[in-house]
Amino acid sequence: MRSRIAGNARHNPLAAIGVVLVLIFVIFALFAPWIAPQDPAAIELPTRLSSPSSAHWLGTDELGRDILSRLIYGARISMLVGSCVVLASLVLGLIIGSIAGYYGGAIDRFVNVVLMNAFLSFPGILIAIAFVAFRGPGI
């Protein structure tokens, strides 16, 4: 098993790099309270808009909040949103696909031809922009 994983990593190094980056992202998201150097919500006006330093590795924003800490804590929200979207898509796709497969005929053609072609005809980024315009910029 181990040699197979190493062999796959040797044949496709970009995939291995991607897996390592995703694992780092997940570790940061899970252990954010212990990894983040500062409180991400702490407002320190004297240090606002400071450049990167030993105290603030990525600098601070306009309210003096540490950008690295906010980035690490933001990974938690991104993981939660991504997991919820995948779970909702899985449940919805399973229900619609099961109904289309069970009944067949016109329902199956409607789901597979009309609905899927309608969804696939729009680029994903266009749907994301429309969703943000509808819901607002915050998650």
PyMOL commands that place a pseudoatom at each C-alpha (Angstrom):
pseudoatom trace, name=CA, resn=MET, resi=1, chain=A, elem=C, hetatm=0, pos=[0.000, 0.000, 0.000]
pseudoatom trace, name=CA, resn=ARG, resi=2, chain=A, elem=C, hetatm=0, pos=[2.736, 2.412, 1.002]
pseudoatom trace, name=CA, resn=SER, resi=3, chain=A, elem=C, hetatm=0, pos=[4.823, 1.747, -2.113]
pseudoatom trace, name=CA, resn=ARG, resi=4, chain=A, elem=C, hetatm=0, pos=[1.733, 2.230, -4.292]
pseudoatom trace, name=CA, resn=ILE, resi=5, chain=A, elem=C, hetatm=0, pos=[1.107, 5.692, -2.792]
pseudoatom trace, name=CA, resn=ALA, resi=6, chain=A, elem=C, hetatm=0, pos=[4.772, 6.611, -3.215]
pseudoatom trace, name=CA, resn=GLY, resi=7, chain=A, elem=C, hetatm=0, pos=[4.682, 5.362, -6.811]
pseudoatom trace, name=CA, resn=ASN, resi=8, chain=A, elem=C, hetatm=0, pos=[1.620, 7.458, -7.570]
pseudoatom trace, name=CA, resn=ALA, resi=9, chain=A, elem=C, hetatm=0, pos=[3.307, 10.503, -6.032]
pseudoatom trace, name=CA, resn=ARG, resi=10, chain=A, elem=C, hetatm=0, pos=[6.390, 9.929, -8.187]
pseudoatom trace, name=CA, resn=HIS, resi=11, chain=A, elem=C, hetatm=0, pos=[4.317, 9.657, -11.369]
pseudoatom trace, name=CA, resn=ASN, resi=12, chain=A, elem=C, hetatm=0, pos=[2.178, 12.703, -10.599]
pseudoatom trace, name=CA, resn=PRO, resi=13, chain=A, elem=C, hetatm=0, pos=[4.101, 15.135, -8.373]
pseudoatom trace, name=CA, resn=LEU, resi=14, chain=A, elem=C, hetatm=0, pos=[1.566, 17.952, -8.821]
pseudoatom trace, name=CA, resn=ALA, resi=15, chain=A, elem=C, hetatm=0, pos=[-1.145, 15.751, -7.321]
pseudoatom trace, name=CA, resn=ALA, resi=16, chain=A, elem=C, hetatm=0, pos=[1.136, 14.961, -4.385]
pseudoatom trace, name=CA, resn=ILE, resi=17, chain=A, elem=C, hetatm=0, pos=[1.774, 18.673, -3.829]
pseudoatom trace, name=CA, resn=GLY, resi=18, chain=A, elem=C, hetatm=0, pos=[-1.976, 19.307, -3.961]
pseudoatom trace, name=CA, resn=VAL, resi=19, chain=A, elem=C, hetatm=0, pos=[-2.653, 16.590, -1.386]
pseudoatom trace, name=CA, resn=VAL, resi=20, chain=A, elem=C, hetatm=0, pos=[0.003, 18.026, 0.929]
pseudoatom trace, name=CA, resn=LEU, resi=21, chain=A, elem=C, hetatm=0, pos=[-1.477, 21.534, 0.612]
pseudoatom trace, name=CA, resn=VAL, resi=22, chain=A, elem=C, hetatm=0, pos=[-4.986, 20.257, 1.353]
pseudoatom trace, name=CA, resn=LEU, resi=23, chain=A, elem=C, hetatm=0, pos=[-3.685, 18.366, 4.399]
pseudoatom trace, name=CA, resn=ILE, resi=24, chain=A, elem=C, hetatm=0, pos=[-1.941, 21.515, 5.655]
pseudoatom trace, name=CA, resn=PHE, resi=25, chain=A, elem=C, hetatm=0, pos=[-5.181, 23.461, 5.138]
pseudoatom trace, name=CA, resn=VAL, resi=26, chain=A, elem=C, hetatm=0, pos=[-7.163, 20.842, 7.098]
pseudoatom trace, name=CA, resn=ILE, resi=27, chain=A, elem=C, hetatm=0, pos=[-4.601, 20.772, 9.919]
pseudoatom trace, name=CA, resn=PHE, resi=28, chain=A, elem=C, hetatm=0, pos=[-4.676, 24.577, 10.160]
pseudoatom trace, name=CA, resn=ALA, resi=29, chain=A, elem=C, hetatm=0, pos=[-8.476, 24.526, 10.229]
pseudoatom trace, name=CA, resn=LEU, resi=30, chain=A, elem=C, hetatm=0, pos=[-8.664, 21.846, 12.925]
pseudoatom trace, name=CA, resn=PHE, resi=31, chain=A, elem=C, hetatm=0, pos=[-5.961, 23.275, 15.180]
pseudoatom trace, name=CA, resn=ALA, resi=32, chain=A, elem=C, hetatm=0, pos=[-6.540, 27.010, 14.573]
pseudoatom trace, name=CA, resn=PRO, resi=33, chain=A, elem=C, hetatm=0, pos=[-6.858, 27.975, 18.272]
pseudoatom trace, name=CA, resn=TRP, resi=34, chain=A, elem=C, hetatm=0, pos=[-3.424, 26.507, 18.992]
pseudoatom trace, name=CA, resn=ILE, resi=35, chain=A, elem=C, hetatm=0, pos=[-1.672, 27.559, 15.768]
pseudoatom trace, name=CA, resn=ALA, resi=36, chain=A, elem=C, hetatm=0, pos=[-2.853, 31.168, 15.414]
pseudoatom trace, name=CA, resn=PRO, resi=37, chain=A, elem=C, hetatm=0, pos=[-0.330, 33.543, 16.995]
pseudoatom trace, name=CA, resn=GLN, resi=38, chain=A, elem=C, hetatm=0, pos=[-2.903, 36.222, 17.974]
pseudoatom trace, name=CA, resn=ASP, resi=39, chain=A, elem=C, hetatm=0, pos=[-6.605, 36.555, 18.626]
pseudoatom trace, name=CA, resn=PRO, resi=40, chain=A, elem=C, hetatm=0, pos=[-8.124, 37.150, 15.165]
pseudoatom trace, name=CA, resn=ALA, resi=41, chain=A, elem=C, hetatm=0, pos=[-10.789, 39.501, 16.548]
pseudoatom trace, name=CA, resn=ALA, resi=42, chain=A, elem=C, hetatm=0, pos=[-8.487, 41.565, 18.787]
pseudoatom trace, name=CA, resn=ILE, resi=43, chain=A, elem=C, hetatm=0, pos=[-8.473, 45.193, 17.672]
pseudoatom trace, name=CA, resn=GLU, resi=44, chain=A, elem=C, hetatm=0, pos=[-5.174, 47.024, 18.217]
pseudoatom trace, name=CA, resn=LEU, resi=45, chain=A, elem=C, hetatm=0, pos=[-5.470, 50.469, 16.661]
pseudoatom trace, name=CA, resn=PRO, resi=46, chain=A, elem=C, hetatm=0, pos=[-1.839, 51.511, 17.344]
pseudoatom trace, name=CA, resn=THR, resi=47, chain=A, elem=C, hetatm=0, pos=[-0.610, 48.669, 15.105]
pseudoatom trace, name=CA, resn=ARG, resi=48, chain=A, elem=C, hetatm=0, pos=[-3.104, 49.193, 12.279]
pseudoatom trace, name=CA, resn=LEU, resi=49, chain=A, elem=C, hetatm=0, pos=[-1.866, 48.742, 8.708]
pseudoatom trace, name=CA, resn=SER, resi=50, chain=A, elem=C, hetatm=0, pos=[1.575, 47.660, 9.901]
pseudoatom trace, name=CA, resn=SER, resi=51, chain=A, elem=C, hetatm=0, pos=[3.804, 45.782, 7.513]
pseudoatom trace, name=CA, resn=PRO, resi=52, chain=A, elem=C, hetatm=0, pos=[4.935, 42.212, 8.193]
pseudoatom trace, name=CA, resn=SER, resi=53, chain=A, elem=C, hetatm=0, pos=[7.121, 41.901, 11.281]
pseudoatom trace, name=CA, resn=SER, resi=54, chain=A, elem=C, hetatm=0, pos=[8.115, 39.321, 13.876]
pseudoatom trace, name=CA, resn=ALA, resi=55, chain=A, elem=C, hetatm=0, pos=[4.973, 40.136, 15.884]
pseudoatom trace, name=CA, resn=HIS, resi=56, chain=A, elem=C, hetatm=0, pos=[2.632, 40.047, 12.870]
pseudoatom trace, name=CA, resn=TRP, resi=57, chain=A, elem=C, hetatm=0, pos=[4.024, 37.770, 10.141]
pseudoatom trace, name=CA, resn=LEU, resi=58, chain=A, elem=C, hetatm=0, pos=[1.582, 38.983, 7.464]
pseudoatom trace, name=CA, resn=GLY, resi=59, chain=A, elem=C, hetatm=0, pos=[1.000, 42.435, 8.939]
pseudoatom trace, name=CA, resn=THR, resi=60, chain=A, elem=C, hetatm=0, pos=[-2.251, 43.895, 10.233]
pseudoatom trace, name=CA, resn=ASP, resi=61, chain=A, elem=C, hetatm=0, pos=[-5.408, 45.263, 8.661]
pseudoatom trace, name=CA, resn=GLU, resi=62, chain=A, elem=C, hetatm=0, pos=[-7.045, 48.683, 9.060]
pseudoatom trace, name=CA, resn=LEU, resi=63, chain=A, elem=C, hetatm=0, pos=[-8.236, 47.804, 12.588]
pseudoatom trace, name=CA, resn=GLY, resi=64, chain=A, elem=C, hetatm=0, pos=[-4.934, 46.339, 13.762]
pseudoatom trace, name=CA, resn=ARG, resi=65, chain=A, elem=C, hetatm=0, pos=[-6.087, 42.714, 13.562]
pseudoatom trace, name=CA, resn=ASP, resi=66, chain=A, elem=C, hetatm=0, pos=[-3.437, 40.113, 12.762]
pseudoatom trace, name=CA, resn=ILE, resi=67, chain=A, elem=C, hetatm=0, pos=[-3.875, 38.943, 9.151]
pseudoatom trace, name=CA, resn=LEU, resi=68, chain=A, elem=C, hetatm=0, pos=[-2.197, 35.544, 9.669]
pseudoatom trace, name=CA, resn=SER, resi=69, chain=A, elem=C, hetatm=0, pos=[-4.527, 34.705, 12.562]
pseudoatom trace, name=CA, resn=ARG, resi=70, chain=A, elem=C, hetatm=0, pos=[-7.546, 35.779, 10.555]
pseudoatom trace, name=CA, resn=LEU, resi=71, chain=A, elem=C, hetatm=0, pos=[-6.345, 33.663, 7.625]
pseudoatom trace, name=CA, resn=ILE, resi=72, chain=A, elem=C, hetatm=0, pos=[-5.912, 30.587, 9.842]
pseudoatom trace, name=CA, resn=TYR, resi=73, chain=A, elem=C, hetatm=0, pos=[-9.327, 31.025, 11.467]
pseudoatom trace, name=CA, resn=GLY, resi=74, chain=A, elem=C, hetatm=0, pos=[-10.838, 31.672, 8.029]
pseudoatom trace, name=CA, resn=ALA, resi=75, chain=A, elem=C, hetatm=0, pos=[-9.779, 28.154, 7.048]
pseudoatom trace, name=CA, resn=ARG, resi=76, chain=A, elem=C, hetatm=0, pos=[-12.286, 26.823, 9.587]
pseudoatom trace, name=CA, resn=ILE, resi=77, chain=A, elem=C, hetatm=0, pos=[-15.153, 28.722, 7.982]
pseudoatom trace, name=CA, resn=SER, resi=78, chain=A, elem=C, hetatm=0, pos=[-14.055, 27.647, 4.504]
pseudoatom trace, name=CA, resn=MET, resi=79, chain=A, elem=C, hetatm=0, pos=[-13.938, 23.995, 5.583]
pseudoatom trace, name=CA, resn=LEU, resi=80, chain=A, elem=C, hetatm=0, pos=[-17.389, 24.257, 7.160]
pseudoatom trace, name=CA, resn=VAL, resi=81, chain=A, elem=C, hetatm=0, pos=[-18.941, 25.911, 4.102]
pseudoatom trace, name=CA, resn=GLY, resi=82, chain=A, elem=C, hetatm=0, pos=[-17.282, 23.451, 1.720]
pseudoatom trace, name=CA, resn=SER, resi=83, chain=A, elem=C, hetatm=0, pos=[-18.398, 20.453, 3.779]
pseudoatom trace, name=CA, resn=CYS, resi=84, chain=A, elem=C, hetatm=0, pos=[-21.978, 21.726, 3.984]
pseudoatom trace, name=CA, resn=VAL, resi=85, chain=A, elem=C, hetatm=0, pos=[-22.113, 22.334, 0.220]
pseudoatom trace, name=CA, resn=VAL, resi=86, chain=A, elem=C, hetatm=0, pos=[-20.760, 18.859, -0.548]
pseudoatom trace, name=CA, resn=LEU, resi=87, chain=A, elem=C, hetatm=0, pos=[-23.220, 17.249, 1.879]
pseudoatom trace, name=CA, resn=ALA, resi=88, chain=A, elem=C, hetatm=0, pos=[-26.191, 19.203, 0.494]
pseudoatom trace, name=CA, resn=SER, resi=89, chain=A, elem=C, hetatm=0, pos=[-25.186, 18.365, -3.096]
pseudoatom trace, name=CA, resn=LEU, resi=90, chain=A, elem=C, hetatm=0, pos=[-24.817, 14.713, -2.193]
pseudoatom trace, name=CA, resn=VAL, resi=91, chain=A, elem=C, hetatm=0, pos=[-28.234, 14.499, -0.551]
pseudoatom trace, name=CA, resn=LEU, resi=92, chain=A, elem=C, hetatm=0, pos=[-30.013, 16.474, -3.271]
pseudoatom trace, name=CA, resn=GLY, resi=93, chain=A, elem=C, hetatm=0, pos=[-28.311, 14.562, -6.094]
pseudoatom trace, name=CA, resn=LEU, resi=94, chain=A, elem=C, hetatm=0, pos=[-29.062, 11.236, -4.444]
pseudoatom trace, name=CA, resn=ILE, resi=95, chain=A, elem=C, hetatm=0, pos=[-32.739, 12.081, -4.035]
pseudoatom trace, name=CA, resn=ILE, resi=96, chain=A, elem=C, hetatm=0, pos=[-33.219, 13.483, -7.557]
pseudoatom trace, name=CA, resn=GLY, resi=97, chain=A, elem=C, hetatm=0, pos=[-31.162, 10.705, -9.159]
pseudoatom trace, name=CA, resn=SER, resi=98, chain=A, elem=C, hetatm=0, pos=[-33.035, 8.010, -7.257]
pseudoatom trace, name=CA, resn=ILE, resi=99, chain=A, elem=C, hetatm=0, pos=[-36.400, 9.425, -8.314]
pseudoatom trace, name=CA, resn=ALA, resi=100, chain=A, elem=C, hetatm=0, pos=[-35.271, 9.697, -11.947]
pseudoatom trace, name=CA, resn=GLY, resi=101, chain=A, elem=C, hetatm=0, pos=[-33.834, 6.179, -11.925]
pseudoatom trace, name=CA, resn=TYR, resi=102, chain=A, elem=C, hetatm=0, pos=[-36.808, 4.592, -10.183]
pseudoatom trace, name=CA, resn=TYR, resi=103, chain=A, elem=C, hetatm=0, pos=[-39.555, 6.135, -12.300]
pseudoatom trace, name=CA, resn=GLY, resi=104, chain=A, elem=C, hetatm=0, pos=[-37.599, 6.406, -15.569]
pseudoatom trace, name=CA, resn=GLY, resi=105, chain=A, elem=C, hetatm=0, pos=[-39.316, 7.545, -18.738]
pseudoatom trace, name=CA, resn=ALA, resi=106, chain=A, elem=C, hetatm=0, pos=[-40.279, 11.208, -18.932]
pseudoatom trace, name=CA, resn=ILE, resi=107, chain=A, elem=C, hetatm=0, pos=[-38.981, 12.038, -15.443]
pseudoatom trace, name=CA, resn=ASP, resi=108, chain=A, elem=C, hetatm=0, pos=[-35.591, 10.518, -16.234]
pseudoatom trace, name=CA, resn=ARG, resi=109, chain=A, elem=C, hetatm=0, pos=[-35.370, 12.403, -19.537]
pseudoatom trace, name=CA, resn=PHE, resi=110, chain=A, elem=C, hetatm=0, pos=[-36.411, 15.654, -17.832]
pseudoatom trace, name=CA, resn=VAL, resi=111, chain=A, elem=C, hetatm=0, pos=[-33.764, 15.313, -15.123]
pseudoatom trace, name=CA, resn=ASN, resi=112, chain=A, elem=C, hetatm=0, pos=[-30.987, 14.112, -17.422]
pseudoatom trace, name=CA, resn=VAL, resi=113, chain=A, elem=C, hetatm=0, pos=[-31.677, 16.307, -20.424]
pseudoatom trace, name=CA, resn=VAL, resi=114, chain=A, elem=C, hetatm=0, pos=[-33.398, 19.481, -19.283]
pseudoatom trace, name=CA, resn=LEU, resi=115, chain=A, elem=C, hetatm=0, pos=[-32.067, 19.984, -15.745]
pseudoatom trace, name=CA, resn=MET, resi=116, chain=A, elem=C, hetatm=0, pos=[-28.518, 18.772, -16.341]
pseudoatom trace, name=CA, resn=ASN, resi=117, chain=A, elem=C, hetatm=0, pos=[-28.123, 20.707, -19.601]
pseudoatom trace, name=CA, resn=ALA, resi=118, chain=A, elem=C, hetatm=0, pos=[-29.443, 23.831, -17.894]
pseudoatom trace, name=CA, resn=PHE, resi=119, chain=A, elem=C, hetatm=0, pos=[-26.937, 23.491, -15.029]
pseudoatom trace, name=CA, resn=LEU, resi=120, chain=A, elem=C, hetatm=0, pos=[-24.017, 22.564, -17.269]
pseudoatom trace, name=CA, resn=SER, resi=121, chain=A, elem=C, hetatm=0, pos=[-24.651, 25.406, -19.722]
pseudoatom trace, name=CA, resn=PHE, resi=122, chain=A, elem=C, hetatm=0, pos=[-23.613, 28.052, -17.173]
pseudoatom trace, name=CA, resn=PRO, resi=123, chain=A, elem=C, hetatm=0, pos=[-19.977, 28.339, -16.082]
pseudoatom trace, name=CA, resn=GLY, resi=124, chain=A, elem=C, hetatm=0, pos=[-19.435, 27.745, -12.380]
pseudoatom trace, name=CA, resn=ILE, resi=125, chain=A, elem=C, hetatm=0, pos=[-17.969, 31.206, -11.834]
pseudoatom trace, name=CA, resn=LEU, resi=126, chain=A, elem=C, hetatm=0, pos=[-21.087, 32.820, -13.295]
pseudoatom trace, name=CA, resn=ILE, resi=127, chain=A, elem=C, hetatm=0, pos=[-23.288, 30.894, -10.873]
pseudoatom trace, name=CA, resn=ALA, resi=128, chain=A, elem=C, hetatm=0, pos=[-20.987, 31.887, -7.996]
pseudoatom trace, name=CA, resn=ILE, resi=129, chain=A, elem=C, hetatm=0, pos=[-21.183, 35.578, -8.964]
pseudoatom trace, name=CA, resn=ALA, resi=130, chain=A, elem=C, hetatm=0, pos=[-24.977, 35.387, -9.189]
pseudoatom trace, name=CA, resn=PHE, resi=131, chain=A, elem=C, hetatm=0, pos=[-25.132, 33.679, -5.779]
pseudoatom trace, name=CA, resn=VAL, resi=132, chain=A, elem=C, hetatm=0, pos=[-22.950, 36.361, -4.175]
pseudoatom trace, name=CA, resn=ALA, resi=133, chain=A, elem=C, hetatm=0, pos=[-25.057, 39.093, -5.783]
pseudoatom trace, name=CA, resn=PHE, resi=134, chain=A, elem=C, hetatm=0, pos=[-28.208, 37.456, -4.430]
pseudoatom trace, name=CA, resn=ARG, resi=135, chain=A, elem=C, hetatm=0, pos=[-26.960, 36.668, -0.893]
pseudoatom trace, name=CA, resn=GLY, resi=136, chain=A, elem=C, hetatm=0, pos=[-24.449, 39.459, -0.334]
pseudoatom trace, name=CA, resn=PRO, resi=137, chain=A, elem=C, hetatm=0, pos=[-20.672, 39.317, 0.144]
pseudoatom trace, name=CA, resn=GLY, resi=138, chain=A, elem=C, hetatm=0, pos=[-20.634, 37.623, 3.573]
pseudoatom trace, name=CA, resn=ILE, resi=139, chain=A, elem=C, hetatm=0, pos=[-20.910, 33.892, 4.078]
for i in range(1, 139): cmd.bond("trace and resi %d" % i, "trace and resi %d" % (i + 1))
show_as sticks, trace
zoom trace
